[in-house]
Amino acid sequence: MKSTGIVRKVDELGRIVLPIELRRTMNIDVKDAMEIYVDGDQIVLKKYEPSCIFCGSAKDIIHYKSKNVCSTCAHELGLR
């Protein structure tokens, strides 16, 4: 992991602010969804990109019964 040297305090509501330079670098826009992961004692934020529940692909995603399925897996399952 690469350190940015940026330190932010958590406010009374548990929020932190991601600096604009970091948001621009990581292509994070206002209202973008972020996924939160825990890795041991570390919290990892990742821009949410829906992916297929079967293969993990993020290309050509369709929503079937509130699940994300790529077009390839949908075809294999006979959904398309």
Residue frames relative to the residue before (quaternion, step in Angstrom):
aa qw qx qy qz dx dy dz
M 1.0000 0.0000 0.0000 0.0000 0.00 0.00 0.00
K 0.3218 -0.7593 0.5421 0.1611 3.55 -1.04 0.86
S 0.3576 -0.7335 0.5385 0.2098 3.59 -0.84 0.96
T 0.3043 -0.7485 0.5606 0.1810 3.57 -1.03 0.83
G 0.4206 -0.7066 0.4639 0.3296 3.56 1.21 -0.42
I 0.5452 0.6024 -0.3986 0.4254 3.59 1.29 0.11
V 0.0621 -0.7779 0.6252 0.0115 3.56 -0.95 0.96
R 0.0174 -0.7883 0.6148 -0.0177 3.56 -0.92 0.95
K 0.3792 -0.7102 0.5450 0.2341 3.58 -1.12 0.67
V 0.4564 -0.6394 0.5461 0.2907 3.54 -1.23 0.59
D 0.3448 -0.7486 0.5222 0.2192 3.62 -0.85 0.92
E 0.7670 -0.3902 0.2586 0.4389 3.57 -1.35 0.01
L 0.7121 0.4281 -0.2476 0.4983 3.60 1.16 -0.55
G 0.5897 -0.6118 0.3529 0.3917 3.59 1.27 0.19
R 0.5174 0.6575 -0.3996 0.3746 3.59 1.25 0.28
I 0.1124 -0.7274 0.6667 0.1171 3.49 -1.36 0.43
V 0.3571 -0.7147 0.5599 0.2196 3.56 -1.21 0.51
L 0.2854 -0.7260 0.6003 0.1763 3.55 -0.92 0.96
P 0.4587 -0.7059 0.4623 0.2786 3.62 -0.64 1.07
I 0.6218 -0.5823 0.3897 0.3498 3.56 -1.11 0.80
E 0.6242 0.5440 -0.3541 0.4348 3.61 0.98 -0.76
L 0.6681 0.4900 -0.2906 0.4786 3.57 1.00 -0.85
R 0.6453 0.5119 -0.3237 0.4655 3.61 0.99 -0.82
R 0.6526 0.5026 -0.3217 0.4669 3.60 0.97 -0.77
T 0.6540 0.5240 -0.3058 0.4518 3.58 0.93 -0.93
M 0.7619 0.3692 -0.1803 0.5007 3.57 0.97 -0.92
N 0.4163 -0.7379 0.4397 0.2981 3.60 1.33 0.18
I 0.3641 0.7015 -0.5135 0.3341 3.57 0.89 1.00
D 0.1393 -0.8103 0.5681 0.0358 3.56 -0.62 1.19
V 0.6750 -0.4480 0.3846 0.4425 3.55 -1.33 0.22
K 0.8282 0.1987 -0.2011 0.4839 3.58 -1.02 0.94
D 0.4289 0.6722 -0.4930 0.3480 3.64 1.21 0.14
A 0.4164 -0.6885 0.5345 0.2586 3.56 -1.05 0.77
M 0.1616 -0.7738 0.6077 0.0762 3.54 -1.10 0.81
E 0.2994 -0.7255 0.5902 0.1888 3.57 -1.04 0.81
I 0.2242 -0.7705 0.5865 0.1102 3.54 -1.08 0.78
Y 0.0632 -0.7906 0.6089 -0.0113 3.55 -0.79 1.10
V 0.2166 -0.7304 0.6267 0.1640 3.54 -1.26 0.44
D 0.0267 -0.7778 0.6271 -0.0312 3.55 -0.85 1.06
G 0.7895 -0.1509 0.0591 0.5920 3.56 0.00 1.30
D 0.7814 -0.2632 0.2168 0.5227 3.57 -0.60 -1.14
Q 0.5892 0.5704 -0.3649 0.4408 3.59 1.23 0.37
I 0.2673 -0.7145 0.6236 0.1709 3.54 -1.20 0.69
V 0.1060 -0.7995 0.5908 0.0211 3.57 -0.77 1.05
L 0.1748 -0.7638 0.6149 0.0892 3.57 -0.90 0.99
K 0.0051 0.7870 -0.6161 0.0327 3.56 -0.99 0.89
K 0.5040 -0.6247 0.4933 0.3354 3.55 -0.98 0.81
Y 0.4158 -0.7338 0.4834 0.2345 3.56 -0.76 1.06
E 0.0497 0.7493 -0.6581 0.0549 3.51 -0.91 1.00
P 0.4087 -0.7282 0.4832 0.2630 3.58 -0.51 1.13
S 0.0382 -0.8002 0.5986 -0.0013 3.57 -0.98 0.85
C 0.6633 -0.5242 0.3795 0.3760 3.53 -1.30 0.46
I 0.4481 -0.7042 0.4835 0.2637 3.59 -0.88 0.93
F 0.6805 0.4883 -0.2904 0.4628 3.59 1.21 -0.36
C 0.8426 0.1675 -0.0598 0.5084 3.59 0.70 -1.05
G 0.4960 -0.6879 0.4088 0.3371 3.61 1.24 -0.25
S 0.4470 0.6952 -0.4551 0.3314 3.60 1.25 -0.01
A 0.2748 -0.7647 0.5611 0.1578 3.57 -1.10 0.71
K 0.5562 0.6115 -0.3838 0.4115 3.59 1.28 0.18
D 0.8631 0.0614 -0.0676 0.4968 3.56 -1.12 0.81
I 0.1660 0.8158 -0.5298 0.1621 3.56 0.82 1.03
I 0.0811 -0.7475 0.6567 0.0590 3.54 -1.07 0.84
H 0.3604 -0.7096 0.5588 0.2330 3.56 -1.22 0.46
Y 0.0136 0.7938 -0.6046 0.0651 3.55 -0.63 1.18
K 0.8277 -0.1274 0.0259 0.5459 3.57 -0.55 1.23
S 0.6808 -0.5332 0.2335 0.4447 3.54 0.96 1.13
K 0.5784 0.5155 -0.3993 0.4902 3.59 1.15 0.66
N 0.4039 -0.6949 0.5406 0.2485 3.57 -1.18 0.61
V 0.0427 0.7821 -0.6162 0.0824 3.55 -0.78 1.12
C 0.3896 -0.7086 0.5288 0.2577 3.61 -0.88 0.89
S 0.6576 -0.5370 0.3514 0.3945 3.58 -1.20 0.46
T 0.6144 0.5499 -0.3515 0.4434 3.61 1.07 -0.67
C 0.6941 0.4498 -0.2746 0.4905 3.61 0.83 -0.96
A 0.6139 0.5432 -0.3480 0.4549 3.59 1.05 -0.73
H 0.6432 0.5113 -0.3156 0.4746 3.57 1.01 -0.80
E 0.6601 0.5081 -0.3011 0.4641 3.61 0.94 -0.91
L 0.7047 0.4479 -0.2561 0.4871 3.58 1.10 -0.69
G 0.4860 -0.6843 0.4132 0.3533 3.54 1.31 -0.11
L 0.4170 0.7164 -0.4583 0.3207 3.56 1.19 0.51
R 0.7572 0.2852 -0.1684 0.5630 3.57 1.24 -0.33
